[in-house]
Amino acid sequence: MNRKTNTWIFSLLVIITFVLFTSCIINADEADKGPKVSKETTKEKDKTAKVTKVKGQCKLFESITIEVDNLPEFLELAKNNLSNIILYLDGYPFRGLHPRHGGDPGRELTFNLLTIEEDSQTRESWNSLLGRSKLFPPTPRKVSITVGIENHPPIDTDVRGVNNAYDLVTIDKNGFWIFLGMLVAAVVLIVWLAIKSDLLRDAGVQPEGKDDNGRPYRKTFSLGRTQMAFWFLLVIGSYVFIWMVTGVSNILTPSVLTLIGISTATAMSTTVIDGNKRKVAAGELASCTIKKAALEIDPNIGAAEKKVQLEQFDNKIQDLQKKVKPLPSKGFFVDILSDANGISFPRFQIAGWTLVLGVIFISSVHRVLSMPDFDQQLLALMGISSGTYIGFKFPEKQY
């Protein structure tokens, strides 16, 4: 191999070495640029606000403290105005709840969990969250918690999911058991008074005679008074329950007041009608008794004719005595559903609609923690049923 060939080989090796060296430098430079972009991106991401932790009992009328990463940057987006920041529980916005700085102003926000009666949106969010609660036993509800700027999406949060969701106390256990005990006591008291007294029975004197067990007969149960007691217990129990859970007291709706008015008017009307009918019958009975006595001593009427007229008076007096004296009770359900001719459809109708509306009422209270606002057509139907029942009381006999 001559010197010229060696020179070419050496030159080629130098060129190859230079190219490889240059490529390594370029690749190293590219590699250096890559991490720099990643670090800058990470640095930018680190400025994104995120909820990382929640402290305190999440319960109405209590307060919770929320730890937020990069809180200063988040406050800048909110124009350093805490009133622009709202709370999100399980995705529900609470536009009436705004925070204050927590113990660590650079990381913490504290929210007072209150109901704002003037803010319908906040009240509806509370009702949606606290409704449909598990009652036996009262169990907290798992919720996600985050914050956000009003009219903007909420920020990311670690307090979510099956394992990291926070416990929202929907119903205080001690308060619920106290309420349930009082409600049961009220129901038992009403039932006891209905059995031992005339609280739910028709007005008037007690019927004469005794039953097969030797006990005195009792007056019949009143459908109107029973309906009034039903709505009384339902409304007062629901009112106390909603107030206990939400703290809101102005929860009576116009339709609830209408239902109470219908049941009260029904009970009063039936009492007045029955009382007037007995009063008229008593007057007729006294008049017939006097006329019979006068007929017995009238010498101007023949014996045969007198006998016929006296029999007519006797039959009429017996009929009026049945009207004046109330029938004995045949049992609660028979009494409220029956008149002198047996089961009465107007009575059955009003009892059926009362039960249907009662079920809807209870469902609404448990589901959304508010008393239902029945539409006018449904209330009109209830009024028609009551009016029909009252209308049939006029010709209805009391024996």
C-alpha positions in Angstrom: 0.0 0.0 0.0 1.6 3.3 -1.1 1.8 6.5 0.7 -0.9 8.2 -1.4 -3.4 5.5 -0.5 -2.6 5.8 3.2 -3.2 9.5 3.0 -6.6 9.0 1.5 -7.5 6.4 4.1 -6.4 8.7 6.9 -8.3 11.6 5.5 -11.5 9.5 5.2 -11.1 8.4 8.8 -10.7 12.0 9.9 -13.9 13.0 8.0 -15.9 10.1 9.4 -14.7 10.9 12.9 -15.6 14.6 12.5 -19.1 13.6 11.2 -19.7 11.3 14.1 -18.4 13.8 16.6 -20.7 16.5 15.1 -23.7 14.2 15.2 -23.1 13.4 18.9 -22.9 17.1 19.7 -26.2 17.8 17.8 -28.0 14.8 19.4 -26.7 15.9 22.8 -28.0 19.4 22.2 -31.4 18.1 21.1 -31.5 15.9 24.2 -30.7 18.9 26.3 -33.5 20.9 24.7 -36.1 18.2 25.3 -35.8 18.1 29.1 -35.8 21.9 29.2 -39.2 22.0 27.5 -40.5 19.3 29.8 -39.3 21.2 32.9 -40.9 24.4 31.6 -44.2 22.5 31.0 -44.1 20.9 34.4 -43.3 24.3 35.9 -46.4 25.7 34.1 -48.5 22.8 35.2 -47.4 23.2 38.8 -49.1 26.7 38.7 -52.5 25.0 38.2 -54.7 25.2 41.2 -55.9 21.9 42.6 -57.8 20.8 45.8 -55.7 18.3 47.7 -57.2 18.0 51.1 -60.3 18.8 53.1 -60.5 19.2 56.9 -63.5 19.6 59.2 -67.0 18.0 59.4 -68.9 18.4 56.2 -72.3 19.1 57.7 -74.8 21.9 57.5 -74.1 24.7 59.9 -70.5 23.5 60.3 -67.3 24.7 58.5 -64.7 23.0 56.3 -61.2 24.0 55.4 -60.0 23.2 51.9 -56.3 23.0 51.0 -55.6 24.3 47.5 -52.2 23.9 45.7 -51.1 27.1 44.0 -53.8 29.1 45.8 -52.1 32.5 45.1 -52.3 31.9 41.4 -55.9 30.8 41.7 -56.7 34.0 43.7 -55.2 36.0 40.9 -57.6 34.4 38.5 -60.4 35.4 40.9 -59.1 39.0 40.9 -58.1 38.5 44.6 -61.8 38.7 45.5 -63.0 35.8 47.6 -66.6 36.6 46.8 -65.9 35.4 43.2 -65.0 31.9 44.6 -67.8 29.4 45.2 -68.0 25.9 46.7 -68.8 22.7 44.7 -70.2 19.6 46.5 -70.6 16.6 44.4 -70.8 18.8 41.3 -73.5 21.0 42.7 -72.6 24.7 42.8 -73.3 26.8 45.9 -73.2 30.3 44.6 -74.3 31.7 47.9 -71.3 30.3 49.8 -68.0 32.2 49.6 -64.8 31.4 51.5 -62.5 33.2 53.9 -58.8 32.6 54.4 -58.0 29.6 56.5 -55.2 29.2 59.0 -52.6 29.1 56.2 -53.7 32.0 53.9 -51.4 30.7 51.2 -53.0 27.3 51.0 -56.3 27.2 52.8 -59.9 28.4 52.2 -62.6 28.0 54.8 -66.3 27.7 54.0 -69.2 28.1 56.5 -71.8 25.6 55.3 -75.0 27.5 55.6 -78.4 27.7 54.0 -79.0 31.0 52.3 -82.8 31.4 52.3 -82.6 34.4 49.9 -80.6 32.3 47.4 -82.9 29.8 45.8 -80.0 28.1 43.9 -78.1 27.4 47.0 -81.2 26.1 48.8 -82.0 23.8 45.9 -78.4 22.5 45.8 -78.7 21.7 49.6 -82.1 20.0 49.1 -80.7 17.9 46.2 -77.7 16.8 48.3 -79.4 16.2 51.6 -82.5 14.5 50.0 -82.9 10.8 49.5 -80.8 10.1 52.6 -80.5 6.7 54.1 -82.5 6.9 57.3 -82.2 3.5 59.0 -79.6 4.1 60.2 -78.7 7.6 59.1 -75.6 7.2 57.0 -73.3 10.0 55.5 -73.2 10.5 51.8 -69.9 10.3 49.9 -69.3 13.6 47.9 -66.5 15.2 45.9 -65.4 18.6 47.1 -63.8 21.4 45.1 -64.0 25.1 44.5 -64.2 27.3 41.4 -64.7 30.8 40.1 -68.3 31.7 39.6 -69.5 31.1 36.0 -66.3 29.1 35.4 -65.6 25.3 35.6 -64.4 24.1 39.0 -60.8 23.3 39.5 -59.4 19.7 39.7 -59.6 17.9 43.1 -58.2 14.9 44.8 -61.2 14.7 47.0 -63.4 12.5 44.8 -63.9 8.9 43.7 -64.8 5.9 45.7 -61.8 5.9 48.0 -61.1 9.7 48.3 -64.7 11.1 48.5 -65.6 13.0 51.6 -68.4 12.2 54.1 -71.3 14.6 54.0 -73.4 14.3 57.1 -77.0 14.5 55.7 -78.8 13.9 59.0 -77.6 14.2 62.6 -78.0 10.8 64.1 -79.0 12.0 67.6 -81.4 14.5 66.2 -83.0 12.0 63.9 -83.6 9.4 66.6 -85.1 12.1 68.9 -87.4 13.3 66.0 -88.4 9.7 65.3 -89.2 9.1 68.9 -91.3 12.2 69.1 -93.2 11.3 65.9 -93.9 7.8 67.1 -95.1 9.2 70.4 -97.4 11.6 68.6 -98.9 8.9 66.5 -99.4 6.6 69.5 -101.0 9.5 71.4 -103.4 10.2 68.6 -104.3 6.5 68.3 -104.7 6.1 72.0 -107.0 9.2 72.2 -109.0 7.9 69.2 -109.6 4.7 71.1 -110.2 6.1 74.5 -112.0 9.3 73.7 -114.2 10.8 71.0 -111.3 12.6 69.3 -112.0 11.1 65.9 -115.6 10.1 66.4 -118.8 11.8 65.2 -120.4 14.5 67.4 -123.5 13.8 69.5 -124.5 11.6 72.4 -123.2 8.0 72.9 -125.5 5.3 71.5 -127.5 3.2 74.0 -126.9 -0.4 74.8 -123.9 -2.7 75.1 -122.0 -5.0 72.8 -121.6 -8.8 73.1 -118.7 -8.3 75.5 -120.8 -6.2 77.8 -119.0 -2.9 76.9 -121.1 0.2 76.2 -121.5 1.1 72.5 -119.3 3.9 71.1 -120.1 6.5 68.5 -118.9 5.9 64.9 -115.6 7.2 63.7 -115.7 10.3 61.5 -114.1 10.4 58.1 -113.8 14.1 58.2 -112.0 14.2 61.5 -109.8 11.3 60.5 -108.7 13.1 57.3 -108.0 16.2 59.4 -105.9 14.2 61.8 -104.0 12.5 58.9 -103.0 15.8 57.4 -102.1 17.3 60.7 -99.7 14.5 61.6 -98.2 14.4 58.0 -97.7 18.2 57.7 -96.3 18.8 61.2 -94.0 15.7 61.0 -92.7 16.8 57.6 -92.2 20.4 58.8 -90.1 19.3 61.8 -88.1 16.9 59.7 -87.2 19.4 57.0 -86.4 22.1 59.6 -84.2 19.6 61.5 -82.2 18.7 58.4 -82.0 22.1 56.6 -82.7 24.7 59.3 -85.2 26.4 57.0 -88.5 27.3 58.5 -90.5 29.0 55.7 -91.3 25.8 53.9 -95.1 25.6 53.8 -96.4 25.8 50.3 -99.8 27.3 49.3 -101.0 23.8 48.2 -100.3 22.4 51.7 -102.3 25.2 53.3 -105.1 24.4 50.8 -105.1 20.7 51.7 -105.3 21.6 55.4 -108.1 24.0 54.6 -110.0 21.4 52.6 -109.7 18.8 55.4 -110.7 21.3 58.0 -113.7 22.5 56.0 -114.8 18.9 55.4 -114.7 18.0 59.0 -116.5 21.1 60.1 -119.2 20.8 57.4 -120.0 17.2 58.2 -120.2 18.0 61.9 -122.6 20.9 61.2 -124.7 18.9 58.8 -125.0 15.9 61.2 -125.8 18.2 64.1 -128.5 20.1 62.2 -130.1 16.9 61.0 -130.2 15.6 64.5 -131.6 18.9 65.8 -134.3 18.9 63.2 -135.2 15.2 64.0 -135.3 16.0 67.7 -137.7 18.9 67.1 -139.9 16.7 64.9 -139.8 13.9 67.6 -140.9 16.3 70.3 -143.7 17.6 68.0 -144.9 14.1 67.2 -144.9 13.1 70.8 -147.1 16.0 71.7 -149.5 15.4 68.9 -149.7 11.7 69.8 -150.5 12.6 73.4 -153.2 15.1 72.2 -154.6 12.4 69.9 -154.9 9.9 72.7 -157.2 12.2 74.8 -159.2 13.6 71.9 -162.8 12.4 72.3 -163.9 13.6 68.9 -162.1 10.9 67.0 -163.5 7.4 66.6 -161.6 4.5 68.1 -160.8 2.9 64.7 -159.5 6.1 63.2 -157.6 6.9 66.4 -156.0 3.5 66.3 -154.8 4.0 62.7 -153.4 7.5 63.5 -151.7 6.3 66.6 -149.9 3.6 64.7 -148.8 6.2 62.2 -147.4 8.3 65.0 -145.7 5.3 66.6 -143.9 4.5 63.3 -142.9 8.1 62.7 -141.6 8.4 66.3 -139.6 5.2 66.0 -138.1 6.6 62.8 -137.2 9.9 64.4 -135.7 8.2 67.4 -133.3 6.4 65.1 -132.3 9.7 63.6 -131.7 11.3 67.0 -129.8 8.4 68.5 -126.5 7.7 66.7 -125.6 4.2 65.5 -122.9 2.3 67.4 -119.4 1.9 65.9 -118.8 -1.2 63.8 -115.1 -0.7 63.5 -112.8 2.1 62.2 -112.6 1.2 58.5 -116.3 0.2 58.3 -117.3 3.5 60.0 -115.3 5.9 57.8 -116.2 4.1 54.5 -119.9 3.4 55.2 -123.1 5.2 55.6 -126.6 3.9 56.4 -126.7 1.9 53.2 -123.3 0.3 53.4 -120.0 1.2 51.7 -120.3 4.7 50.2 -118.4 5.5 47.0 -118.1 9.3 47.9 -116.5 8.2 51.2 -114.3 5.7 49.4 -113.2 8.3 46.8 -112.1 10.9 49.4 -110.3 8.3 51.4 -108.5 7.0 48.3 -107.4 10.5 47.1 -106.2 11.4 50.6 -104.0 8.3 50.7 -102.6 9.0 47.2 -101.7 12.6 48.0 -100.2 11.5 51.3 -97.8 9.0 49.6 -96.8 11.7 47.1 -96.3 14.1 50.0 -94.0 11.8 52.0 -92.0 10.9 48.8 -91.4 14.6 48.0 -90.3 15.3 51.6 -87.8 12.5 51.6 -86.5 13.0 48.0 -86.0 16.8 47.8 -86.6 17.9 51.4 -89.5 20.2 50.5 -93.2 20.0 50.8 -94.9 19.4 47.4 -96.6 22.2 45.6 -99.6 20.3 44.0 -101.0 21.8 40.8 -104.4 23.4 40.8 -106.1 20.6 39.0 -105.1 18.0 41.6 -106.3 20.3 44.4 -109.5 20.9 42.5 -110.0 17.1 42.3 -109.5 16.8 46.0 -112.0 19.7 46.6 -114.5 18.0 44.3 -114.2 14.7 46.2 -114.7 16.5 49.5 -117.6 18.5 48.1 -119.3 15.3 46.7 -118.9 13.6 50.1 -120.4 16.7 51.9 -123.2 16.9 49.3 -124.2 13.3 49.9 -124.4 14.0 53.7 -127.6 16.0 53.2 -129.9 13.1 52.2 -127.8 10.6 54.2 -129.7 9.1 57.1 -128.0 8.9 60.5 -129.4 5.5 61.4 
